[in-house]
Amino acid sequence: MRKLIPLLFLFFWSCTAWADYAQAVAALKEKDYASAETLLQDAASKGDARAWNALGVMYLDGMGVAQDDVQALVYFGKAASGGNTNALKSLINIFGQGTATVPKNADRARGWAIKFAQANNLYAAFAYYQLTIENELSVVDGKGKFDRSRYAALAKRSVADRELDTQAFSLLSFAAERGFVPAVAEAQQILLTRSGEGVAERALSFDEEIQQRYATKISADVYAQLQQDAEKLRGLKNLGDSFVSVGLFNDVFPAAASAAYSVSGVNPSGCASSRVKVKRLQVTQRMQGKETLYIRARLLSDMMMLKGRWQELWTMDVCGKTVSVPVSFEADGWAGANFLVQAPQAQLVN
């Protein structure tokens, strides 16, 4: 009986907190903010994290109280510490973007995200990735344009300097594997645009899973784009063995086509350069010196190539003439690869 008394007391305490919160919500709907705040304070003091979150919303939006971002953060912090995910989202948004009175602080936002991510919160895992990719790993300038110098600086970093990358992409992979839809779409977009050994196969395999499980969950426009990119990748794989992404293929093709056209011997008046096509792709030298970002999750494991070089032979059709064009590739240290079309070694096959 003595053991039951504390349990009954806790149960009663919890019920009264829930009752206070319910009454507070009703007061908010009636715009009776004074009563709502009193009831929320009572519920919060009894351990209701939802009440702390609601108080944070009141101060963030100035609902019956003076608008105060700093005080809102205090309440959101209490709510998040009590396990409230809505409060976590508010903390991440405020620290991640900053306000007039709260400076942007990606580290503090990530600190909250990792705390929840370690408890297997998929939203928090994805938020950590987003915060990192939009700040320390961003390759755009203040005007939203691609920053080549920033890209080059990120590419030159040693593996030892990429722990933040490892954490971010590991959490993205973790969230995607467990079905968090925004992470699913983001991880697949990465796979569809990366070059490297086995990346295309992983992307196409994941595409099948996406079609089966997420077709109606991913937004229609994003899903359509993913399917379009996957179809292009399938077309590329139908040409043979290659480690290039669709994007890298498109970058290489003009130079390879030009080299093929030059040695084909065709009459320009009867064969326009636009009629050059790729007939076959073949890896002639397998990946050498491969090094990938260490990722602590299956989906993106061994997919983020930092170092590596390989060679391919591109067989081109130039108005019925077959020309082989060797191409060398080397990972650029970040998200792509440099290439060299070896035009002097291009040969007319027939």
VONUKE-422038 format. One record per atom (N, C-alpha, C): x, y, z; residue in three letters. Coordinates in steps of 0.05 Angstrom, whole numbers, padded with zeros to 5 digits, always signed. Layout:
// VONUKE-422038
XYZALA;...
This chain:
// VONUKE-422038
+00017-00024+00000MET;+00000+00000+00000MET;+00017+00025+00000MET;+00039+00024+00015ARG;+00057+00048+00016ARG;+00068+00055-00012ARG;+00073+00034-00028LYS;+00084+00038-00055LYS;+00063+00050-00073LYS;+00038+00043-00068LEU;+00017+00053-00085LEU;+00011+00083-00082LEU;+00016+00093-00058ILE;+00009+00121-00052ILE;+00025+00140-00070ILE;+00052+00137-00072PRO;+00067+00155-00091PRO;+00058+00152-00120PRO;+00051+00127-00128LEU;+00042+00123-00156LEU;+00016+00137-00161LEU;-00003+00134-00141LEU;-00028+00147-00144LEU;-00025+00178-00144LEU;-00007+00188-00128PHE;-00002+00216-00127PHE;+00009+00226-00154PHE;+00028+00211-00166LEU;+00039+00219-00192LEU;+00017+00218-00214LEU;+00000+00198-00212PHE;-00022+00195-00232PHE;-00040+00219-00230PHE;-00048+00226-00205PHE;-00065+00249-00201PHE;-00052+00275-00211PHE;-00027+00278-00204TRP;-00011+00302-00212TRP;-00011+00304-00243TRP;-00007+00281-00256SER;-00006+00281-00286SER;-00033+00289-00297SER;-00055+00278-00285CYS;-00082+00283-00295CYS;-00088+00313-00292CYS;-00080+00325-00270THR;-00086+00353-00266THR;-00070+00370-00286THR;-00046+00362-00293ALA;-00030+00376-00313ALA;-00044+00375-00340ALA;-00054+00352-00347TRP;-00068+00349-00372TRP;-00094+00366-00372TRP;-00108+00366-00350ALA;-00132+00382-00348ALA;-00125+00412-00351ALA;-00104+00421-00338ASP;-00096+00449-00341ASP;-00089+00456-00370ASP;-00075+00437-00383TYR;-00068+00442-00411TYR;-00092+00444-00429TYR;-00111+00425-00425ALA;-00136+00425-00441ALA;-00151+00451-00438ALA;-00153+00460-00413GLN;-00167+00486-00407GLN;-00152+00509-00420GLN;-00126+00508-00420ALA;-00109+00529-00431ALA;-00114+00531-00461ALA;-00115+00508-00474VAL;-00120+00508-00503VAL;-00148+00520-00509VAL;-00167+00513-00493ALA;-00194+00524-00497ALA;-00193+00555-00493ALA;-00178+00564-00474ALA;-00175+00593-00469ALA;-00162+00607-00492ALA;-00142+00594-00503LEU;-00128+00605-00527LEU;-00147+00608-00550LEU;-00164+00588-00554LYS;-00183+00590-00576LYS;-00202+00613-00573LYS;-00208+00619-00548GLU;-00226+00642-00541GLU;-00210+00668-00539GLU;-00184+00667-00543LYS;-00166+00690-00541LYS;-00166+00702-00513LYS;-00171+00685-00494ASP;-00169+00693-00466ASP;-00140+00687-00457ASP;-00122+00704-00466TYR;-00093+00698-00463TYR;-00084+00698-00433TYR;-00096+00715-00417ALA;-00088+00717-00389ALA;-00093+00691-00375ALA;-00118+00680-00379SER;-00125+00654-00367SER;-00107+00632-00378SER;-00103+00633-00405ALA;-00087+00612-00418ALA;-00059+00611-00406ALA;-00047+00635-00402GLU;-00019+00635-00392GLU;-00018+00624-00364GLU;-00037+00631-00347THR;-00038+00620-00320THR;-00041+00590-00320THR;-00059+00580-00336LEU;-00064+00551-00337LEU;-00039+00536-00349LEU;-00027+00548-00368LEU;-00003+00536-00380LEU;+00020+00535-00360LEU;+00024+00557-00345GLN;+00044+00557-00324GLN;+00040+00535-00304GLN;+00014+00531-00296ASP;+00007+00510-00277ASP;+00014+00483-00289ASP;+00006+00478-00314ALA;+00011+00452-00327ALA;+00041+00447-00330ALA;+00055+00469-00338ALA;+00084+00466-00342ALA;+00098+00459-00316ALA;+00089+00472-00294SER;+00102+00466-00268SER;+00098+00437-00259SER;+00078+00425-00271LYS;+00072+00396-00265LYS;+00085+00377-00285LYS;+00101+00388-00303GLY;+00117+00371-00321GLY;+00105+00367-00349GLY;+00085+00383-00357ASP;+00074+00380-00383ASP;+00090+00396-00403ASP;+00106+00381-00420ALA;+00123+00395-00439ALA;+00107+00410-00460ALA;+00083+00401-00466ARG;+00067+00415-00485ARG;+00060+00443-00475ARG;+00057+00446-00449ALA;+00051+00472-00438ALA;+00075+00491-00441ALA;+00099+00481-00436TRP;+00123+00498-00440TRP;+00124+00507-00470TRP;+00118+00488-00488ASN;+00118+00495-00516ASN;+00098+00516-00523ASN;+00074+00513-00512ALA;+00052+00533-00518ALA;+00060+00560-00507ALA;+00073+00561-00484LEU;+00082+00587-00473LEU;+00103+00599-00492LEU;+00120+00582-00503GLY;+00140+00592-00522GLY;+00127+00604-00546GLY;+00106+00591-00556VAL;+00091+00602-00579VAL;+00078+00628-00572VAL;+00067+00631-00548MET;+00054+00656-00540MET;+00074+00679-00541MET;+00098+00674-00530TYR;+00118+00695-00529TYR;+00131+00700-00556TYR;+00133+00679-00572LEU;+00145+00682-00599LEU;+00127+00699-00617LEU;+00101+00694-00615ASP;+00081+00708-00632ASP;+00068+00733-00618ASP;+00075+00737-00592GLY;+00063+00760-00578GLY;+00033+00757-00574GLY;+00025+00733-00566MET;-00004+00727-00562MET;-00012+00735-00533MET;-00022+00759-00530GLY;-00030+00768-00504GLY;-00007+00776-00485GLY;+00017+00774-00495VAL;+00041+00783-00480VAL;+00059+00798-00499VAL;+00078+00812-00487ALA;+00098+00826-00504ALA;+00115+00806-00520ALA;+00117+00810-00546GLN;+00132+00792-00562GLN;+00161+00791-00552GLN;+00172+00767-00547ASP;+00198+00764-00535ASP;+00211+00738-00545ASP;+00228+00740-00565ASP;+00242+00716-00575ASP;+00259+00702-00554ASP;+00272+00718-00538VAL;+00291+00707-00518VAL;+00275+00690-00497VAL;+00253+00701-00488GLN;+00236+00687-00469GLN;+00224+00662-00482GLN;+00217+00665-00507ALA;+00206+00642-00522ALA;+00226+00619-00523ALA;+00251+00626-00527LEU;+00272+00606-00527LEU;+00275+00591-00501LEU;+00271+00606-00479VAL;+00273+00594-00452VAL;+00251+00572-00450VAL;+00227+00580-00458TYR;+00205+00561-00456TYR;+00208+00537-00476TYR;+00217+00543-00500PHE;+00221+00522-00519PHE;+00243+00503-00509PHE;+00263+00514-00496GLY;+00284+00497-00486GLY;+00274+00478-00465GLY;+00256+00488-00447LYS;+00245+00471-00426LYS;+00227+00449-00439LYS;+00212+00457-00460ALA;+00194+00438-00473ALA;+00210+00416-00487ALA;+00231+00425-00501ALA;+00248+00406-00516ALA;+00262+00387-00497ALA;+00271+00397-00475SER;+00284+00380-00455SER;+00264+00359-00444SER;+00239+00366-00446GLY;+00218+00347-00437GLY;+00209+00328-00460GLY;+00223+00331-00483GLY;+00217+00312-00505GLY;+00198+00323-00526GLY;+00191+00348-00525ASN;+00171+00359-00544ASN;+00185+00366-00571ASN;+00176+00351-00592THR;+00189+00355-00618THR;+00181+00382-00631THR;+00157+00392-00626ASN;+00149+00418-00637ASN;+00167+00440-00626ASN;+00174+00438-00601ALA;+00193+00458-00589ALA;+00220+00455-00602ALA;+00229+00430-00607LEU;+00254+00426-00620LEU;+00255+00440-00647LEU;+00233+00437-00662LYS;+00232+00450-00689LYS;+00234+00480-00686LYS;+00221+00492-00666SER;+00223+00521-00662SER;+00251+00529-00655SER;+00264+00514-00637LEU;+00292+00520-00630LEU;+00310+00520-00654LEU;+00307+00499-00670ILE;+00324+00496-00694ILE;+00319+00519-00714ILE;+00294+00526-00717ASN;+00287+00548-00736ASN;+00298+00574-00726ASN;+00295+00580-00700ILE;+00304+00606-00690ILE;+00334+00608-00690ILE;+00348+00588-00680PHE;+00377+00589-00680PHE;+00389+00585-00708PHE;+00375+00569-00724GLY;+00385+00564-00751GLY;+00383+00588-00770GLY;+00363+00606-00765GLN;+00359+00629-00782GLN;+00365+00655-00768GLN;+00362+00656-00742GLY;+00366+00680-00727GLY;+00341+00698-00729GLY;+00339+00716-00710THR;+00317+00736-00710THR;+00329+00763-00703THR;+00312+00783-00700ALA;+00321+00810-00694ALA;+00336+00811-00668ALA;+00328+00794-00649THR;+00341+00795-00622THR;+00357+00770-00615THR;+00355+00749-00632VAL;+00370+00724-00627VAL;+00389+00720-00651VAL;+00415+00721-00647PRO;+00434+00717-00669PRO;+00432+00689-00680PRO;+00437+00687-00706LYS;+00438+00660-00718LYS;+00461+00645-00706LYS;+00456+00619-00699ASN;+00477+00603-00686ASN;+00473+00574-00695ASN;+00485+00567-00717ALA;+00481+00539-00728ALA;+00491+00518-00708ALA;+00512+00525-00693ASP;+00523+00505-00674ASP;+00502+00499-00652ASP;+00488+00519-00642ARG;+00468+00514-00621ARG;+00444+00499-00633ARG;+00437+00506-00658ALA;+00415+00491-00671ALA;+00423+00462-00674ALA;+00447+00457-00683ARG;+00456+00429-00686ARG;+00458+00415-00660ARG;+00465+00430-00639GLY;+00467+00418-00612GLY;+00440+00406-00604GLY;+00419+00421-00609TRP;+00392+00410-00603TRP;+00385+00387-00621TRP;+00392+00390-00646ALA;+00386+00369-00666ALA;+00399+00343-00659ALA;+00425+00344-00652ILE;+00440+00319-00647ILE;+00429+00305-00622ILE;+00420+00321-00602LYS;+00410+00310-00578LYS;+00386+00292-00584LYS;+00368+00302-00601PHE;+00345+00286-00608PHE;+00352+00264-00628PHE;+00370+00270-00646ALA;+00378+00250-00666ALA;+00390+00225-00652ALA;+00404+00229-00631GLN;+00416+00207-00616GLN;+00395+00190-00603GLN;+00371+00201-00601ALA;+00348+00186-00590ALA;+00330+00176-00613ALA;+00342+00175-00637ASN;+00329+00164-00661ASN;+00306+00181-00671ASN;+00307+00207-00666ASN;+00287+00225-00678ASN;+00296+00232-00706ASN;+00280+00223-00726LEU;+00287+00226-00754LEU;+00286+00254-00764LEU;+00267+00270-00754TYR;+00267+00298-00761TYR;+00293+00312-00752TYR;+00302+00306-00728ALA;+00326+00318-00717ALA;+00350+00310-00733ALA;+00351+00285-00742ALA;+00374+00275-00758ALA;+00375+00290-00784ALA;+00352+00294-00797PHE;+00352+00308-00822PHE;+00358+00338-00818PHE;+00348+00349-00796ALA;+00353+00377-00791ALA;+00383+00382-00787ALA;+00397+00364-00774TYR;+00426+00367-00770TYR;+00439+00368-00797TYR;+00432+00350-00815TYR;+00443+00350-00842TYR;+00437+00377-00856TYR;+00412+00386-00855GLN;+00405+00411-00868GLN;+00421+00435-00857GLN;+00423+00437-00831LEU;+00438+00458-00819LEU;+00467+00459-00828LEU;+00479+00435-00831THR;+00507+00434-00839THR;+00510+00441-00869THR;+00493+00430-00885ILE;+00496+00434-00914ILE;+00489+00463-00922ILE;+00473+00477-00905GLU;+00466+00504-00911GLU;+00485+00525-00899GLU;+00503+00515-00882ASN;+00522+00533-00869ASN;+00551+00526-00875ASN;+00563+00509-00859GLU;+00592+00502-00863GLU;+00598+00489-00890GLU;+00579+00474-00900LEU;+00584+00460-00926LEU;+00570+00473-00949LEU;+00561+00497-00946SER;+00548+00511-00968SER;+00567+00519-00990SER;+00559+00517-01015VAL;+00576+00525-01037VAL;+00563+00548-01053VAL;+00546+00563-01040VAL;+00534+00586-01053VAL;+00541+00611-01037VAL;+00542+00634-01051ASP;+00549+00659-01038ASP;+00524+00672-01027ASP;+00527+00696-01017GLY;+00505+00710-01004GLY;+00482+00717-01023GLY;+00487+00716-01049LYS;+00466+00721-01069LYS;+00454+00695-01080LYS;+00462+00673-01068GLY;+00451+00647-01077GLY;+00463+00636-01102GLY;+00487+00646-01110LYS;+00500+00637-01134LYS;+00523+00618-01126LYS;+00529+00600-01144PHE;+00551+00580-01140PHE;+00577+00595-01135PHE;+00591+00587-01113ASP;+00616+00600-01106ASP;+00639+00580-01111ASP;+00654+00585-01133ARG;+00675+00566-01141ARG;+00698+00565-01121ARG;+00704+00588-01110SER;+00726+00588-01090SER;+00719+00573-01065SER;+00693+00575-01057ARG;+00684+00560-01034ARG;+00684+00530-01040ARG;+00675+00523-01063TYR;+00675+00495-01071TYR;+00704+00484-01071TYR;+00723+00499-01082ALA;+00750+00490-01082ALA;+00762+00487-01054ALA;+00755+00505-01036ALA;+00764+00503-01008ALA;+00754+00478-00995ALA;+00729+00472-00999LEU;+00717+00448-00987LEU;+00730+00423-00999LEU;+00736+00424-01025ALA;+00748+00400-01038ALA;+00776+00394-01028ALA;+00790+00415-01020LYS;+00819+00411-01012LYS;+00822+00401-00984LYS;+00801+00400-00968ARG;+00804+00392-00940ARG;+00813+00363-00938ARG;+00829+00357-00917SER;+00837+00330-00912SER;+00814+00314-00900SER;+00817+00288-00901VAL;+00796+00271-00889VAL;+00792+00277-00860VAL;+00814+00283-00846ALA;+00812+00289-00817ALA;+00796+00314-00812ALA;+00793+00331-00832ASP;+00777+00356-00828ASP;+00748+00353-00836ASP;+00739+00328-00840ARG;+00712+00324-00850ARG;+00693+00310-00830ARG;+00698+00313-00805GLU;+00681+00299-00785GLU;+00653+00311-00786GLU;+00650+00336-00791LEU;+00624+00349-00793LEU;+00609+00337-00817LEU;+00623+00333-00839ASP;+00611+00320-00863ASP;+00601+00292-00856ASP;+00619+00277-00843THR;+00612+00250-00835THR;+00587+00249-00819THR;+00586+00266-00799GLN;+00562+00266-00781GLN;+00537+00273-00797GLN;+00539+00294-00813ALA;+00515+00304-00828ALA;+00505+00283-00847ALA;+00522+00271-00864PHE;+00513+00252-00884PHE;+00506+00225-00871PHE;+00518+00219-00849SER;+00510+00194-00834SER;+00482+00197-00824SER;+00475+00220-00813LEU;+00448+00225-00803LEU;+00428+00226-00825LEU;+00436+00238-00848LEU;+00418+00238-00871LEU;+00412+00210-00880LEU;+00433+00194-00882SER;+00429+00166-00890SER;+00412+00151-00871SER;+00417+00155-00845PHE;+00402+00142-00824PHE;+00372+00148-00826PHE;+00366+00174-00830ALA;+00338+00182-00832ALA;+00325+00171-00858ALA;+00339+00171-00880ALA;+00328+00161-00905ALA;+00323+00131-00903ALA;+00341+00116-00891GLU;+00337+00087-00889GLU;+00312+00080-00873GLU;+00304+00098-00855ARG;+00281+00093-00837ARG;+00256+00107-00847ARG;+00257+00117-00871GLY;+00233+00127-00884GLY;+00225+00156-00879GLY;+00242+00172-00868PHE;+00235+00201-00865PHE;+00235+00213-00893PHE;+00212+00220-00903VAL;+00208+00226-00931VAL;+00227+00248-00942VAL;+00230+00271-00929PRO;+00249+00291-00940PRO;+00278+00280-00942PRO;+00286+00263-00923ALA;+00312+00251-00925ALA;+00314+00231-00947ALA;+00292+00216-00952VAL;+00292+00197-00974VAL;+00297+00211-01001VAL;+00283+00233-01005ALA;+00286+00248-01030ALA;+00314+00260-01033ALA;+00325+00271-01010GLU;+00351+00284-01011GLU;+00373+00263-01016GLU;+00371+00240-01002ALA;+00392+00220-01006ALA;+00392+00209-01034ALA;+00368+00205-01045GLN;+00366+00195-01073GLN;+00377+00216-01093GLN;+00372+00241-01088GLN;+00383+00262-01106GLN;+00413+00261-01105GLN;+00425+00256-01082ILE;+00454+00254-01080ILE;+00463+00230-01096ILE;+00451+00207-01093LEU;+00459+00183-01107LEU;+00456+00186-01137LEU;+00435+00200-01146LEU;+00431+00204-01175LEU;+00451+00223-01188LEU;+00464+00239-01172THR;+00482+00260-01183THR;+00511+00255-01177THR;+00518+00233-01163ARG;+00545+00227-01156ARG;+00558+00207-01176ARG;+00583+00211-01182SER;+00598+00192-01198SER;+00613+00174-01179SER;+00621+00150-01189GLY;+00636+00132-01173GLY;+00628+00103-01178GLY;+00644+00086-01167GLU;+00640+00057-01170GLU;+00616+00048-01154GLU;+00596+00037-01167GLY;+00573+00025-01153GLY;+00551+00045-01145GLY;+00555+00071-01151VAL;+00536+00091-01143VAL;+00510+00089-01159VAL;+00513+00086-01185ALA;+00489+00084-01202ALA;+00472+00060-01194ALA;+00485+00038-01189GLU;+00471+00013-01181GLU;+00455+00018-01155GLU;+00468+00032-01136ARG;+00454+00037-01111ARG;+00430+00056-01116ARG;+00434+00076-01133ALA;+00412+00094-01138ALA;+00389+00081-01152ALA;+00394+00063-01171LEU;+00372+00050-01185LEU;+00358+00030-01167LEU;+00373+00017-01149SER;+00361-00001-01130SER;+00343+00014-01111SER;+00352+00037-01101PHE;+00337+00053-01083PHE;+00312+00065-01097PHE;+00315+00070-01123ASP;+00292+00080-01139ASP;+00269+00060-01138ASP;+00275+00035-01140GLU;+00254+00014-01139GLU;+00239+00015-01112GLU;+00254+00019-01091GLU;+00242+00021-01064GLU;+00225+00046-01062GLU;+00235+00068-01074ILE;+00220+00093-01073ILE;+00193+00090-01088ILE;+00194+00077-01111GLN;+00169+00073-01126GLN;+00149+00056-01111GLN;+00159+00037-01096GLN;+00141+00019-01081GLN;+00130+00031-01056GLN;+00147+00047-01042ARG;+00139+00056-01015ARG;+00133+00086-01012ARG;+00145+00103-01030TYR;+00143+00131-01026TYR;+00130+00147-01048TYR;+00120+00134-01068ALA;+00109+00148-01092ALA;+00088+00168-01084ALA;+00071+00161-01065THR;+00050+00179-01057THR;+00057+00197-01033THR;+00081+00193-01022LYS;+00089+00208-00999LYS;+00107+00232-01006LYS;+00123+00229-01026ILE;+00140+00251-01035ILE;+00123+00269-01052ILE;+00128+00295-01050SER;+00112+00315-01065SER;+00114+00308-01095SER;+00092+00313-01109ALA;+00090+00305-01137ALA;+00113+00315-01154ALA;+00121+00341-01151ASP;+00141+00352-01168ASP;+00169+00340-01162ASP;+00174+00336-01136VAL;+00200+00324-01128VAL;+00201+00295-01138VAL;+00180+00280-01135TYR;+00179+00252-01144TYR;+00183+00250-01174TYR;+00169+00268-01189ALA;+00172+00268-01218ALA;+00201+00273-01226ALA;+00214+00292-01212GLN;+00242+00298-01219GLN;+00260+00274-01213GLN;+00256+00261-01190LEU;+00272+00238-01183LEU;+00268+00216-01204LEU;+00244+00211-01213GLN;+00238+00191-01232GLN;+00251+00198-01259GLN;+00250+00223-01266GLN;+00262+00232-01291GLN;+00292+00228-01291GLN;+00305+00235-01268ASP;+00334+00231-01266ASP;+00341+00201-01265ASP;+00325+00185-01252ALA;+00330+00156-01251ALA;+00328+00144-01279ALA;+00309+00154-01295GLU;+00306+00143-01322GLU;+00330+00150-01339GLU;+00340+00174-01336LYS;+00364+00182-01351LYS;+00388+00165-01343LYS;+00390+00158-01317LEU;+00411+00141-01307LEU;+00409+00113-01319LEU;+00384+00103-01321ARG;+00380+00077-01333ARG;+00390+00077-01362ARG;+00383+00098-01376GLY;+00392+00100-01404GLY;+00422+00100-01406GLY;+00435+00114-01387LEU;+00464+00114-01387LEU;+00476+00087-01382LEU;+00464+00072-01362LYS;+00474+00046-01356LYS;+00469+00027-01379LYS;+00449+00031-01396ASN;+00445+00014-01419ASN;+00467+00016-01440ASN;+00483+00038-01438LEU;+00505+00041-01457LEU;+00529+00024-01449LEU;+00529+00012-01425GLY;+00551-00005-01417GLY;+00561+00001-01389GLY;+00587-00003-01385ASP;+00599-00001-01359ASP;+00612+00027-01357ASP;+00603+00042-01337SER;+00614+00069-01333SER;+00609+00077-01304SER;+00628+00094-01294PHE;+00625+00104-01266PHE;+00614+00133-01266PHE;+00607+00144-01289VAL;+00599+00172-01289VAL;+00570+00175-01283VAL;+00563+00198-01271SER;+00535+00206-01267SER;+00525+00218-01293SER;+00498+00222-01294VAL;+00487+00235-01317VAL;+00498+00263-01322VAL;+00501+00277-01300GLY;+00512+00304-01302GLY;+00541+00304-01312GLY;+00558+00286-01303LEU;+00585+00285-01313LEU;+00586+00276-01342LEU;+00568+00257-01349PHE;+00566+00248-01377PHE;+00560+00272-01395PHE;+00541+00289-01386ASN;+00534+00312-01402ASN;+00557+00332-01405ASN;+00574+00334-01384ASP;+00597+00352-01385ASP;+00618+00341-01405ASP;+00622+00315-01405VAL;+00643+00303-01421VAL;+00635+00301-01450VAL;+00610+00296-01455PHE;+00601+00290-01483PHE;+00610+00310-01504PHE;+00607+00336-01501PRO;+00615+00354-01522PRO;+00644+00351-01530PRO;+00662+00348-01511ALA;+00690+00345-01517ALA;+00695+00318-01531ALA;+00682+00297-01521ALA;+00686+00270-01533ALA;+00675+00269-01561ALA;+00652+00282-01565ALA;+00640+00283-01592ALA;+00657+00299-01611ALA;+00669+00320-01601SER;+00687+00336-01619SER;+00711+00320-01627SER;+00723+00305-01608ALA;+00746+00289-01615ALA;+00739+00267-01635ALA;+00716+00255-01631ALA;+00707+00234-01650ALA;+00701+00245-01678ALA;+00689+00268-01679TYR;+00682+00280-01704TYR;+00708+00287-01720TYR;+00728+00296-01705SER;+00753+00305-01718SER;+00768+00282-01732SER;+00767+00258-01720VAL;+00782+00236-01732VAL;+00765+00217-01749VAL;+00739+00223-01751SER;+00721+00206-01766SER;+00725+00207-01796SER;+00735+00230-01806GLY;+00739+00233-01834GLY;+00713+00237-01850GLY;+00691+00243-01836VAL;+00666+00248-01850VAL;+00666+00275-01864VAL;+00650+00277-01885ASN;+00647+00302-01899ASN;+00627+00320-01884ASN;+00636+00343-01874PRO;+00619+00360-01858PRO;+00593+00367-01872PRO;+00594+00369-01899SER;+00570+00377-01913SER;+00548+00355-01912SER;+00557+00330-01908GLY;+00538+00308-01907GLY;+00533+00297-01879GLY;+00548+00308-01859CYS;+00545+00297-01832CYS;+00550+00320-01812CYS;+00529+00329-01801ALA;+00531+00351-01781ALA;+00542+00340-01755ALA;+00557+00356-01740SER;+00568+00347-01715SER;+00547+00339-01694SER;+00523+00350-01698SER;+00501+00343-01679SER;+00492+00314-01682SER;+00502+00300-01702ARG;+00493+00273-01706ARG;+00512+00253-01692ARG;+00530+00263-01677VAL;+00548+00245-01662VAL;+00533+00234-01638VAL;+00535+00207-01634LYS;+00522+00194-01611LYS;+00542+00175-01597LYS;+00535+00169-01573VAL;+00551+00149-01558VAL;+00538+00121-01562VAL;+00555+00102-01571LYS;+00545+00075-01576LYS;+00550+00057-01552LYS;+00572+00062-01539ARG;+00580+00043-01517ARG;+00599+00057-01498ARG;+00597+00050-01472LEU;+00615+00059-01452LEU;+00629+00035-01439LEU;+00655+00038-01434GLN;+00670+00016-01422GLN;+00691+00026-01403GLN;+00692+00016-01379VAL;+00713+00023-01360VAL;+00737+00006-01368VAL;+00759+00020-01375THR;+00784+00006-01383THR;+00804+00004-01361THR;+00803+00022-01342GLN;+00820+00020-01318GLN;+00802+00024-01294GLN;+00801+00004-01277ARG;+00783+00005-01254ARG;+00793+00027-01235ARG;+00777+00032-01215MET;+00782+00053-01196MET;+00809+00049-01181MET;+00825+00069-01181GLN;+00851+00069-01168GLN;+00851+00090-01146GLN;+00863+00084-01123GLY;+00866+00104-01101GLY;+00839+00114-01091GLY;+00819+00097-01091LYS;+00793+00105-01082LYS;+00792+00111-01052LYS;+00779+00133-01045GLU;+00775+00140-01017GLU;+00748+00154-01015GLU;+00731+00144-00997THR;+00705+00156-00994THR;+00701+00167-00966THR;+00682+00185-00964LEU;+00675+00196-00938LEU;+00664+00174-00920LEU;+00674+00172-00896TYR;+00665+00151-00877TYR;+00637+00159-00868TYR;+00618+00141-00873ILE;+00590+00146-00866ILE;+00580+00123-00849ILE;+00568+00129-00826ARG;+00560+00109-00807ARG;+00531+00101-00811ARG;+00524+00095-00836ALA;+00497+00085-00843ALA;+00499+00073-00870ALA;+00481+00054-00876ARG;+00484+00037-00899ARG;+00479+00051-00926ARG;+00458+00066-00928LEU;+00449+00076-00954LEU;+00471+00091-00969LEU;+00484+00110-00956LEU;+00505+00126-00969LEU;+00533+00116-00964LEU;+00535+00094-00950SER;+00562+00083-00944SER;+00577+00077-00970SER;+00602+00086-00971ASP;+00620+00081-00994ASP;+00611+00095-01020ASP;+00593+00114-01017MET;+00582+00127-01041MET;+00593+00155-01046MET;+00605+00168-01025MET;+00614+00195-01027MET;+00644+00196-01033MET;+00651+00194-01058MET;+00679+00191-01066MET;+00694+00218-01062MET;+00717+00217-01048LEU;+00734+00240-01044LEU;+00759+00238-01062LEU;+00769+00214-01065LYS;+00793+00210-01082LYS;+00788+00185-01100LYS;+00800+00185-01122GLY;+00797+00162-01140GLY;+00801+00170-01169GLY;+00813+00153-01185ARG;+00817+00158-01213ARG;+00811+00133-01229ARG;+00801+00137-01253TRP;+00795+00114-01270TRP;+00795+00123-01299TRP;+00794+00104-01317GLN;+00793+00110-01346GLN;+00770+00095-01360GLN;+00759+00108-01380GLU;+00738+00095-01395GLU;+00743+00099-01425GLU;+00731+00081-01441LEU;+00732+00083-01470LEU;+00704+00089-01480LEU;+00700+00111-01492TRP;+00674+00118-01503TRP;+00674+00113-01533TRP;+00656+00095-01541THR;+00654+00088-01569THR;+00632+00106-01581THR;+00639+00122-01602MET;+00621+00141-01613MET;+00613+00134-01641MET;+00589+00141-01648ASP;+00579+00137-01676ASP;+00577+00164-01689ASP;+00592+00168-01711VAL;+00593+00193-01726VAL;+00582+00187-01754VAL;+00556+00190-01757CYS;+00543+00185-01783CYS;+00551+00158-01795CYS;+00551+00137-01778GLY;+00558+00110-01788GLY;+00587+00102-01784GLY;+00604+00121-01778LYS;+00632+00116-01771LYS;+00634+00111-01741LYS;+00651+00091-01734THR;+00655+00085-01706THR;+00682+00095-01697THR;+00682+00111-01675VAL;+00707+00122-01665VAL;+00709+00117-01635VAL;+00732+00108-01626SER;+00736+00103-01597SER;+00751+00127-01586SER;+00742+00137-01563VAL;+00754+00160-01550VAL;+00760+00154-01521VAL;+00786+00153-01514PRO;+00793+00148-01486PRO;+00788+00173-01469PRO;+00778+00169-01444VAL;+00773+00191-01426VAL;+00783+00183-01398VAL;+00798+00202-01386SER;+00809+00197-01359SER;+00793+00214-01339SER;+00789+00203-01315PHE;+00773+00216-01294PHE;+00788+00216-01268PHE;+00783+00237-01252GLU;+00794+00238-01225GLU;+00775+00253-01207GLU;+00769+00242-01184ALA;+00751+00255-01165ALA;+00762+00282-01157ALA;+00744+00302-01154ASP;+00754+00329-01149ASP;+00755+00335-01119ASP;+00749+00316-01102GLY;+00752+00320-01073GLY;+00726+00330-01059GLY;+00706+00334-01074TRP;+00681+00343-01062TRP;+00657+00328-01073TRP;+00644+00338-01094ALA;+00620+00325-01103ALA;+00621+00316-01133ALA;+00643+00321-01146GLY;+00645+00315-01174GLY;+00671+00302-01182GLY;+00678+00304-01208ALA;+00702+00293-01218ALA;+00712+00309-01241ALA;+00739+00312-01244ASN;+00751+00325-01267ASN;+00755+00304-01288ASN;+00757+00312-01313PHE;+00761+00293-01335PHE;+00779+00304-01356PHE;+00791+00286-01371LEU;+00808+00294-01394LEU;+00802+00276-01417LEU;+00791+00287-01438VAL;+00785+00272-01463VAL;+00812+00271-01478VAL;+00822+00247-01482GLN;+00848+00243-01495GLN;+00845+00242-01525GLN;+00840+00266-01536ALA;+00834+00269-01565ALA;+00856+00257-01583ALA;+00882+00261-01576PRO;+00903+00249-01593PRO;+00902+00219-01595PRO;+00890+00206-01576GLN;+00888+00176-01576GLN;+00862+00166-01588GLN;+00844+00185-01596ALA;+00819+00176-01609ALA;+00825+00161-01634ALA;+00811+00140-01640GLN;+00817+00123-01663GLN;+00792+00116-01679GLN;+00795+00116-01705LEU;+00773+00108-01723LEU;+00773+00077-01723LEU;+00751+00065-01715VAL;+00749+00036-01714VAL;+00740+00025-01740VAL;+00720+00037-01753ASN;+00712+00028-01780ASN;+00697+00051-01794ASN;
